[in-house]
């Protein structure tokens, strides 16, 4: 039946560039649960684009053995065509649900694209009828209606609200398990990052229990309450919304601080976890080890960064204090740290300890002026423009937990600054 996500209707008026649609966000959320059949009500072209986009993002991680299983192929499509756009597509939806139920799925998520939303297909009536006929199947309805309900993140949160309803709240809280909460787990999407998290949690007698929501079975979501602690993967707007969704469904809130990046956050996080678990000595030992590694790296690499002019321009609403700290410690000059307009909502404030150093609502005009006046040695950005050949640039994105990934990122910047501004192969075409 319809879940709490159905009421989420976010206007896309008064926003700027909208990325992928809400239907894709909802599908991406449910497709992470490999034993849930996902029925996309709409044209096959939508299903193809969503499936191919998702495959590019996750298949490589399966190849690396990150999940220990084979990827699921659990996306189904009602295949609406031109005739359905005129006469309605509920018959297509019913057929697709029957076929999906016949495959043995115990949970089926129904997600709508633009076409059924625009023509007014009564999808809920179909689901209600199917839920009587297939009484052993749990149905989850997400009326994303393509981009009518908003963008990718809006749809993802709608689906996450449904998924949170799967948690069995009658299960008592267990001991030692840690739930991770986030809309993306790219910070842990390498075996090295995964293993480092396991190592650090083990220092405090903890282990990872479930991820809300990442690749895996829905049973872990149902047993979410077995964990002792909850922890957000980061402190972005999307993850805070995920935390709110779980709080409303389960009454639980994160006891552990968000996953830390950089030496300062890492030390604070370790001490907080040490106090919570009664193991402060383990925290101080790990801090001593991490600080020694960090100081040694900074001392040996500072000469290569001292005096270098660095610009930072990001459109992602994420905490980059680790990057500011790193560049400051290495002696780089950082005259511009800028956040672009949020692609979802105006006025989304950056999460930072350095609000006085941040330029918010930054735009292309300001960027071009700064390129000319600052003449940076490197620009760190997640914003593709097409003219990058005229200035040296580095990507900014997910890094990982603790200190080691930050030091690897510094080496990446160092290598890029050794390269010539113009690459010969580009000039030769």
GIUR-V207307 format. One record per residue. NEAR is the number of other ideal C-beta (glycine too) atoms within 10 Angstrom. Layout:
near = (NEAR/NEAR)
This chain:
near = (11/17/20/14/26/18/10/19/13/18/10/17/5/7/16/14/11/15/12/18/26/35/32/26/29/34/31/23/27/28/26/24/26/16/14/23/24/30/30/30/33/29/21/13/12/22/22/12/14/26/17/9/13/17/13/9/12/18/11/11/17/16/9/12/9/19/16/7/12/8/16/18/10/21/18/20/21/32/18/25/13/9/10/22/14/9/10/16/28/18/13/21/27/18/13/23/28/12/13/23/19/9/10/9/20/13/21/26/27/28/33/27/30/18/21/26/21/12/14/8/25/12/26/15/11/23/21/14/13/20/16/8/11/18/8/6/17/17/22/27/24/32/25/32/25/21/22/19/27/26/21/25/21/25/30/29/24/31/32/26/26/25/29/23/18/18/19/13/11/6/13/6/11/13/10/16/20/21/25/23/27/23/24/18/22/16/20/25/20/15/12/12/22/18/11/18/21/13/11/21/20/12/17/22/13/24/14/16/20/24/19/25/27/20/19/18/15/19/12/18/23/15/17/26/20/18/24/19/22/23/22/22/23/22/18/21/18/21/21/17/17/24/20/14/24/24/14/12/20/18/9/19/12/18/13/21/17/21/25/22/28/25/24/16/23/24/21/14/22/25/16/15/26/20/11/17/19/10/17/15/10/18/22/14/14/22/19/11/11/18/14/11/15/23/12/11/20/17/10/9/18/13/10/16/22/11/9/18/15/24/23/25/24/20/17/19/21/20/20/23/17/21/23/21/19/26/20/14/20/20/15/22/16/18/13/22/22/21/23/23/17/20/17/21/16/10/8/16/12/21/18/17/11/14/10/5/14/17/15/14/13/20/11/11/8/15/19/12/11/19/17/8/10/15/10/21/19/21/23/22/21/14/17/9/14/5/10/13/12/10/16/17/20/16/11/20/11/17/20/22/22/28/27/18/20/22/18/12/22/21/12/12/24/15/10/15/16/8/10/7/10/10/10/7/6/9/8/6/4)
